[in-house]
Amino acid sequence: MVARLVIAAPSSGAGKTTVATGLMAAFAGRGLAVSPHKVGPDYIDPGYHALATGRPGRNLDAYMCGTGLIAPLFEHGARGCDLAVVEGVMGLYDGAADQGELASTAQVAKLLKAPVVLVVDASSQSRSVAALVHGFASWDPEVRIGGVILNKVATDRHEHLLREALGESGVPVLGVLRRAPAVATPSRHLGLVPVAERQAQAVEAVAAQAEQVRAGCDLEGLLGLARSAPPLHAEAWDPVGAVRVRPGGWVVPTRPALRDDCPQPRVAVAGGAAFTFSYAEHAELLTAAGAEVVTFDPLRDERLPEGTSGLVIGGGFPEMYGSELSANDPLRKAVAELAASGAPIAAECAGLLYLARSLDGTPMCGVLDAEARMSSRLTLGYRDAVAVSESSLAAAGARMRGHEFHRTVIEPGAGIQAAWGLRQPERRVEGFVQQGVHASYVHTHWAGAPEAAVRFVEHCGNGPAA
């Protein structure tokens, strides 16, 4: 059984990431094997979690993967660990819009039978903190709030007032943190700046967060609370099993039918500072489906990995590196040639922009007859999608849940063959399908639809190798 804690807050901006990352690093510094997790679709926080623990940061998203996979995915990531720390999303009870508790931190905590530690921004309150904590602790009796960490406390006097107010709440204070600029992580238009873009500074920030948590938190009390979680009784998710059997009896071969001259397809996955958004389970599923997964950096590598027969370009920040991506003309040409050959290419959000003709007037790969640009409008939210066209990623009519998060627009918004028909918040078609290319703004989590990985690898096996 893995000891576990969920780090939540009344609202965004209270300091969940600082506290969760600091706890992960502090416990890892004690020699514990710490498994890091993040509720929701966010890609950036798990990068800091991985830096703190030395293990892949993994997401637990009940909307995209389904509630039934939360505990199995948790067990998969936490296998062999002493402690798991799960960072929440938004406020404790905030979830998918108009979906009740679905995908909320509270729901995930209940699915994991995990105690919750509430991080409260105490900077503008004293006695009122007790009413706030009481309200959150009593709202859902199935959510066990086992302690509070007070963040942004100004002075010793302020701390005394807060502790006195909380003394009768029945919820123990497990930490008090002062304001500390050294632990801050810079943000921009889509949240925190990813680790890959500021590696040295990120290492320093995580070390500062760990030191702040060690000095201000009751680590023994927190560890005791984590160990009080009951047995979970969930079978760990397995990528090999996931690609073989699905509900309803859907079964795939042990290995897809591959070309004689390409016994194991090589799938190139874009990485580096410009393409940092990726779920660890995607590479695991591609490998389980029979592929060899190789990472490359479009900012540095002038060619695709030798023998590439499929390409995955996930999310990230190409808008921050437009000139550098454009200057790598040999790679842009190689990507365009791979697309023209009919090989499968799965591109999400940043990948979509990279395949466009241009981004903010700067030439990109030119695979798609579309122009992309930055926008002042934030597009954000979960998406219920239906595949409009037959593609290397999905059969026409297949449903998949995903998430959009960007401040760019692409014109046109859909190709002659669109990728997805979206049901909410408004009905529209979106994305591009042409030859082997599937490009869209919608991020998906393949653990919730492992047949996408199987289908992609099957197309790799039957397509040309670069």
Phi, psi and omega per residue, in radians:
M1 nan 2.343 -3.128
V2 -1.673 2.161 3.008
A3 -1.082 2.521 -3.027
R4 -2.687 2.587 3.093
L5 -2.357 2.517 2.968
V6 -1.907 2.212 3.126
I7 -1.744 1.966 -3.047
A8 -2.170 3.135 3.135
A9 -2.727 2.821 3.074
P10 -1.165 -0.457 -3.114
S11 -2.794 2.978 3.037
S12 -1.139 2.662 3.072
G13 1.523 0.061 -3.107
A14 -1.414 -0.341 -3.141
G15 2.014 0.381 -3.125
K16 -0.991 -0.828 -3.062
T17 -1.128 -0.741 3.109
T18 -1.053 -0.829 -3.104
V19 -1.193 -0.824 -3.108
A20 -1.078 -0.813 -3.129
T21 -1.151 -0.711 3.106
G22 -1.089 -0.722 3.093
L23 -1.120 -0.776 3.119
M24 -0.997 -0.833 -3.096
A25 -1.197 -0.674 -3.131
A26 -1.139 -0.790 3.128
F27 -1.206 -0.662 3.083
A28 -1.109 -0.626 3.099
G29 -1.139 -0.350 3.072
R30 -1.480 -0.028 3.131
G31 1.674 0.096 3.099
L32 -1.421 2.528 2.992
A33 -1.453 1.974 -3.023
V34 -1.908 2.232 3.108
S35 -1.719 2.116 -3.093
P36 -1.694 2.401 -3.131
H37 -2.437 2.720 3.116
K38 -2.366 2.235 3.055
V39 -1.295 2.373 3.064
G40 1.665 -3.001 -2.983
P41 -1.573 -0.070 -2.992
D42 -1.005 2.322 3.132
Y43 -1.678 -0.415 -2.928
I44 -1.399 -0.847 -3.136
D45 -0.969 -0.730 3.129
P46 -1.027 -0.436 3.072
G47 -1.126 -0.705 3.082
Y48 -1.241 -0.634 3.079
H49 -1.062 -0.756 -3.141
A50 -1.106 -0.681 3.113
L51 -1.103 -0.640 -3.094
A52 -1.301 -0.510 -2.989
T53 -2.000 -0.351 -3.049
G54 1.347 0.231 3.110
R55 -2.192 2.722 3.133
P56 -1.075 2.319 3.010
G57 -1.310 2.276 -3.049
R58 -2.125 2.478 -3.130
N59 -1.616 2.564 3.041
L60 -2.144 1.676 -3.049
D61 -2.051 1.858 -3.069
A62 -1.274 -0.374 3.104
Y63 -1.325 -0.880 -3.057
M64 -1.345 -0.590 -3.056
C65 -1.801 -0.308 -3.084
G66 1.632 2.567 -3.101
T67 -1.105 -0.540 -3.101
G68 -1.171 -0.297 -3.119
L69 -1.714 -0.116 -3.063
I70 -1.087 -0.927 3.141
A71 -1.136 -0.778 3.084
P72 -1.050 -0.723 3.108
L73 -1.150 -0.673 3.064
F74 -1.051 -0.848 -3.127
E75 -1.091 -0.629 3.101
H76 -1.084 -0.842 -3.115
G77 -1.236 -0.575 -3.022
A78 -1.619 0.025 -3.098
R79 -0.959 2.228 3.098
G80 1.445 0.063 -3.097
C81 -1.685 2.789 3.092
D82 -1.542 -0.519 -3.006
L83 -2.649 2.474 3.020
A84 -2.103 2.348 3.060
V85 -2.041 2.149 -3.079
V86 -1.961 1.992 3.069
E87 -1.453 2.306 3.134
G88 -1.363 -3.065 3.140
V89 -2.245 2.441 3.119
M90 0.859 -2.483 3.041
G91 -1.434 2.771 -3.037
L92 -0.881 -0.730 -3.044
Y93 -1.783 0.168 -3.140
D94 -1.501 2.290 3.126
G95 -2.412 -2.673 3.127
A96 -1.102 2.417 -3.088
A97 -1.024 2.317 3.090
D98 1.078 0.404 -3.110
Q99 -2.147 0.385 -3.128
G100 1.115 -2.296 -3.096
E101 -1.500 -0.011 -3.053
L102 -0.965 2.245 3.076
A103 1.256 0.192 3.084
S104 -1.411 2.815 3.053
T105 -1.067 -0.684 3.138
A106 -1.041 -0.777 -3.140
Q107 -1.104 -0.767 3.135
V108 -1.108 -0.708 3.103
A109 -1.047 -0.703 3.118
K110 -1.189 -0.713 3.128
L111 -1.125 -0.517 3.137
L112 -1.644 -0.059 -3.074
K113 0.902 0.744 -3.020
A114 -1.878 2.402 3.023
P115 -1.179 2.622 -3.086
V116 -1.924 2.380 2.971
V117 -1.891 2.139 -3.069
L118 -1.637 2.093 3.075
V119 -1.605 2.084 -3.060
V120 -1.995 2.206 3.000
D121 -1.317 1.828 -3.050
A122 -1.673 0.222 -2.979
S123 -1.120 -0.434 -3.063
S124 -2.187 0.533 -3.133
Q125 -2.683 2.852 3.022
S126 -2.329 -1.585 -3.071
R127 -1.141 -0.485 -3.126
S128 -1.079 -0.333 -3.135
V129 -1.047 -0.555 -3.130
A130 -1.170 -0.712 3.109
A131 -1.146 -0.693 3.122
L132 -1.075 -0.887 -3.105
V133 -1.135 -0.715 3.114
H134 -1.039 -0.747 3.140
G135 -1.085 -0.779 -3.139
F136 -1.206 -0.638 -3.100
A137 -1.265 -0.472 -3.066
S138 -1.761 -0.133 -3.049
W139 -1.090 -0.812 3.134
D140 -2.240 1.891 -3.085
P141 -1.090 -0.286 3.108
E142 -1.421 -0.221 3.093
V143 -1.654 2.088 -3.099
R144 -1.713 1.834 3.055
I145 -1.544 1.906 -3.015
G146 -1.660 -0.095 3.141
G147 3.121 2.933 -3.124
V148 -2.223 2.433 2.932
I149 -2.005 2.104 -3.125
L150 -1.551 2.127 -3.075
N151 -1.928 2.670 3.094
K152 1.041 0.740 3.090
V153 -1.395 2.354 -2.959
A154 -1.435 -0.870 -2.987
T155 -2.494 3.008 3.046
D156 -1.061 -0.694 3.113
R157 -1.086 -0.747 3.105
H158 -1.064 -0.775 3.120
E159 -1.054 -0.738 3.131
H160 -1.041 -0.771 -3.136
L161 -1.104 -0.724 -3.129
L162 -1.161 -0.799 -3.142
R163 -1.118 -0.689 3.125
E164 -1.092 -0.754 -3.140
A165 -1.131 -0.677 -3.085
L166 -1.441 -0.133 -3.074
G167 -1.040 -0.539 -3.115
E168 -1.745 0.091 -3.067
S169 -1.399 -0.375 -3.062
G170 1.462 -0.041 3.118
V171 -1.894 2.016 -3.058
P172 -1.227 2.592 3.020
V173 -1.493 2.033 -3.090
L174 -1.843 0.060 3.103
G175 -3.099 2.586 3.055
V176 -2.376 2.111 -3.073
L177 -2.073 2.291 3.067
R178 -1.425 2.904 3.021
R179 -1.134 2.342 -3.066
A180 -2.567 1.740 -3.124
P181 -0.996 -0.501 -3.075
A182 -1.124 -0.422 -3.092
V183 -1.564 -0.110 -3.067
A184 -1.201 2.531 3.076
T185 -2.026 2.231 -3.087
P186 -1.142 2.583 3.140
S187 -2.108 2.845 2.981
R188 -2.572 -2.615 -2.876
H189 -1.161 -0.340 3.106
L190 -2.113 0.388 3.116
G191 1.947 -2.619 -3.100
L192 -1.111 2.627 3.027
V193 -1.306 2.226 -3.073
P194 -1.070 2.696 3.130
V195 -0.973 -0.736 -3.056
A196 -1.060 -0.346 -3.118
E197 -1.631 -0.189 -3.090
R198 -2.607 0.937 -2.968
Q199 -0.962 -0.912 -3.071
A200 -1.109 -0.799 3.140
Q201 -1.152 -0.615 3.132
A202 -1.146 -0.707 3.095
V203 -1.043 -0.766 3.127
E204 -1.127 -0.724 -3.128
A205 -1.131 -0.753 3.133
V206 -1.132 -0.686 3.091
A207 -1.096 -0.704 3.108
A208 -1.158 -0.677 3.101
Q209 -1.114 -0.725 3.119
A210 -1.103 -0.743 3.141
E211 -1.148 -0.700 3.115
Q212 -1.097 -0.742 3.139
V213 -1.177 -0.742 3.108
R214 -1.028 -0.706 -3.087
A215 -1.331 -0.538 -2.975
G216 -1.919 -0.137 -3.053
C217 -2.045 2.651 3.059
D218 -1.487 1.530 -3.060
L219 -1.126 -0.628 3.118
E220 -1.167 -0.712 3.097
G221 -1.128 -0.702 3.119
L222 -1.167 -0.711 3.120
L223 -1.169 -0.673 3.079
G224 -1.102 -0.705 3.084
L225 -1.098 -0.765 3.136
A226 -1.071 -0.678 -3.119
R227 -1.312 -0.183 3.108
S228 -1.436 -0.107 3.112
A229 -1.113 2.389 -3.109
P230 -1.318 2.913 3.071
P231 -0.982 2.518 -3.054
L232 -1.611 -0.534 3.110
H233 0.962 0.814 3.089
A234 -2.153 2.427 3.084
E235 -1.433 2.289 -3.095
A236 -1.065 2.410 3.044
W237 -1.078 2.477 -3.109
D238 -2.297 2.080 -3.098
P239 -1.069 -0.605 3.122
V240 -1.144 -0.802 3.087
G241 -1.126 -0.611 -3.097
A242 -1.146 -0.599 -3.118
V243 -1.488 -0.119 -3.112
R244 -1.748 -0.705 -3.065
V245 -2.333 2.335 3.090
R246 -2.192 2.824 3.095
P247 -0.917 2.402 -3.101
G248 1.639 -0.018 3.045
G249 1.595 0.175 3.141
W250 -1.128 2.152 -3.087
V251 -2.264 2.451 3.074
V252 -1.999 2.792 3.108
P253 -1.097 2.839 3.076
T254 -1.012 -0.685 3.043
R255 -2.471 2.385 -3.125
P256 -1.049 2.802 3.063
A257 -1.204 2.038 -3.035
L258 -2.007 2.785 3.091
R259 -1.162 2.645 -3.126
D260 -1.084 -0.599 -3.090
D261 -1.595 0.120 3.106
C262 -2.516 1.254 -3.034
P263 -1.094 -0.483 3.061
Q264 -2.330 1.949 -3.127
P265 -1.057 2.488 3.069
R266 -1.837 2.042 3.134
V267 -1.782 2.075 3.087
A268 -1.537 2.279 -3.132
V269 -2.054 2.152 -3.121
A270 -1.210 2.388 3.110
G271 -2.419 -2.608 -3.110
G272 1.385 -3.075 -3.020
A273 -1.130 -0.495 -3.081
A274 -1.445 -0.354 -3.066
F275 -2.339 1.362 -3.021
T276 -1.741 -0.102 -3.036
F277 -1.591 1.961 -3.139
S278 -2.772 2.452 3.012
Y279 -1.636 2.334 -3.088
A280 -1.016 -0.548 -3.090
E281 -1.174 -0.404 3.140
H282 -1.109 -0.864 3.127
A283 -1.115 -0.644 3.130
E284 -1.138 -0.709 3.125
L285 -1.208 -0.712 3.096
L286 -1.070 -0.723 3.106
T287 -1.134 -0.778 -3.139
A288 -1.100 -0.532 3.141
A289 -1.411 -0.052 3.033
G290 2.001 0.083 -3.080
A291 -1.682 2.745 2.907
E292 -1.714 2.161 -3.081
V293 -1.761 2.208 -3.123
V294 -2.255 2.270 -3.138
T295 -1.628 2.496 3.053
F296 -2.427 2.857 -3.082
D297 -2.035 1.904 -3.135
P298 -1.105 -0.254 3.077
L299 -1.408 -0.400 -3.013
R300 -2.090 -0.655 -3.037
D301 -1.481 2.261 -3.090
E302 -1.589 -0.030 3.083
R303 -2.543 2.760 3.038
L304 -1.256 2.716 3.079
P305 -0.939 2.480 -3.118
E306 -0.953 2.306 3.088
G307 1.386 0.284 -3.139
T308 -1.043 2.211 3.093
S309 -2.095 0.009 3.061
G310 -2.798 2.656 -3.028
L311 -2.373 2.281 3.056
V312 -2.064 2.141 3.126
I313 -2.151 1.809 -3.072
G314 -1.475 -2.760 -3.088
G315 -1.467 3.098 -3.134
G316 2.716 -2.536 -3.045
F317 -2.317 1.116 3.094
P318 -1.101 -0.433 3.133
E319 -1.121 -0.421 3.114
M320 -1.463 -0.249 -3.052
Y321 -2.267 0.461 -3.056
G322 -0.974 -0.800 -3.080
S323 -1.177 -0.690 3.128
E324 -1.178 -0.736 3.101
L325 -1.104 -0.707 -3.135
S326 -1.181 -0.626 -3.100
A327 -1.192 -0.357 3.117
N328 -1.468 1.200 -3.060
D329 -1.085 -0.682 3.131
P330 -1.040 -0.702 -3.125
L331 -1.247 -0.700 3.105
R332 -1.008 -0.728 3.124
K333 -1.170 -0.671 3.131
A334 -1.131 -0.684 3.102
V335 -1.149 -0.751 3.130
A336 -1.106 -0.676 3.127
E337 -1.182 -0.680 3.105
L338 -1.102 -0.754 3.123
A339 -1.098 -0.737 -3.127
A340 -1.143 -0.434 3.141
S341 -1.323 -0.226 -3.120
G342 1.638 0.017 3.119
A343 -1.120 2.613 -3.120
P344 -1.239 2.365 3.062
I345 -2.333 2.136 3.071
A346 -1.893 2.054 -3.074
A347 -2.216 2.257 3.134
E348 -2.143 2.230 3.002
C349 0.968 -1.684 3.115
A350 -1.011 -0.673 3.088
G351 -1.078 -0.673 3.062
L352 -1.028 -0.817 -3.136
L353 -1.100 -0.696 -3.119
Y354 -1.138 -0.548 3.131
L355 -1.422 -0.203 -3.116
A356 -1.192 2.997 3.103
R357 -1.195 -0.669 3.139
S358 -2.729 2.797 3.064
L359 -2.274 2.003 -3.052
D360 0.913 0.684 3.090
G361 1.454 -0.095 3.140
T362 -1.627 2.242 -3.086
P363 -1.033 2.360 3.036
M364 -1.995 -2.581 -3.003
C365 -1.345 -0.404 3.104
G366 1.264 0.344 3.098
V367 -1.257 -0.670 -3.132
L368 -1.823 2.423 3.097
D369 -1.440 1.268 -3.049
A370 -2.695 2.684 3.121
E371 -2.029 2.364 -3.137
A372 -2.034 2.633 3.119
R373 -2.701 2.761 3.053
M374 -1.215 2.681 -3.123
S375 -2.426 2.719 3.068
S376 -1.417 -0.213 -3.069
R377 -1.590 2.253 3.077
L378 -1.551 2.192 3.024
T379 -1.816 2.082 -2.985
L380 -2.591 2.323 3.008
G381 2.606 2.865 3.055
Y382 -1.256 2.674 -3.123
R383 -2.328 2.356 3.011
D384 -1.765 1.892 -2.948
A385 -1.998 2.576 3.033
V386 -2.160 2.287 3.137
A387 -1.158 2.106 -3.125
V388 -1.418 -0.636 -3.039
S389 -2.164 2.642 3.022
E390 -1.153 2.279 -3.075
S391 -2.572 3.118 3.116
S392 -1.270 -0.144 -3.107
L393 -1.921 -0.539 -3.049
A394 -2.646 2.540 3.014
A395 -1.335 2.534 3.108
A396 -0.959 2.299 -3.132
G397 1.647 -0.211 3.133
A398 -1.201 2.476 3.113
R399 -1.775 2.480 3.088
M400 -2.599 2.473 3.087
R401 -1.731 2.484 -3.099
G402 -2.591 -2.857 -3.055
H403 -2.610 2.403 3.053
E404 -1.930 2.450 3.127
F405 -2.786 1.675 -3.096
H406 -2.807 2.777 3.019
R407 -2.116 0.698 3.066
T408 -2.257 2.868 3.014
V409 -2.314 2.681 3.071
I410 -2.234 2.402 -3.099
E411 -2.211 2.151 -0.045
P412 -1.243 2.862 -3.116
G413 -1.400 -0.215 3.127
A414 -2.601 2.627 3.111
G415 -1.503 -3.111 3.071
I416 -0.985 -0.693 2.957
Q417 -1.888 1.916 -3.115
A418 -1.366 2.786 3.111
A419 -1.472 -0.919 -3.027
W420 -2.265 2.577 2.851
G421 -1.824 2.112 -3.071
L422 -1.711 2.408 -3.075
R423 -1.614 -0.459 -3.085
Q424 -2.670 2.687 0.078
P425 -1.290 -0.353 3.010
E426 -2.336 2.682 -3.126
R427 -1.347 2.234 3.108
R428 -2.856 2.811 3.001
V429 -1.767 2.686 -2.965
E430 -2.700 2.580 3.017
G431 1.506 -3.130 -2.984
F432 -2.347 2.375 2.962
V433 -2.223 2.096 3.078
Q434 -2.655 2.234 -2.993
Q435 0.886 -2.114 -3.130
G436 -1.609 0.030 -3.026
V437 -1.492 2.324 2.942
H438 -2.209 1.903 -3.054
A439 -2.234 2.321 -3.005
S440 -2.775 2.761 2.988
Y441 -1.334 -0.297 -3.002
V442 -1.408 2.095 3.001
H443 -1.400 2.393 3.113
T444 -2.182 2.761 3.092
H445 -2.037 1.907 -2.983
W446 -1.218 -0.249 3.055
A447 -1.072 -0.512 3.093
G448 -1.433 -0.204 3.138
A449 -2.616 1.162 -3.045
P450 -1.104 -0.310 3.081
E451 -1.084 -0.365 3.084
A452 -1.118 -0.754 3.115
A453 -1.144 -0.740 3.137
V454 -1.083 -0.808 -3.118
R455 -1.091 -0.734 -3.120
F456 -1.094 -0.792 -3.130
V457 -1.156 -0.661 3.083
E458 -1.041 -0.726 3.096
H459 -1.161 -0.592 3.074
C460 -1.088 -0.751 -3.089
G461 -1.156 -0.428 -3.112
N462 -1.793 -0.009 -3.104
G463 -1.836 3.062 -3.116
P464 -1.307 2.653 3.074
A465 -1.729 2.445 -3.123
A466 -1.334 nan nan
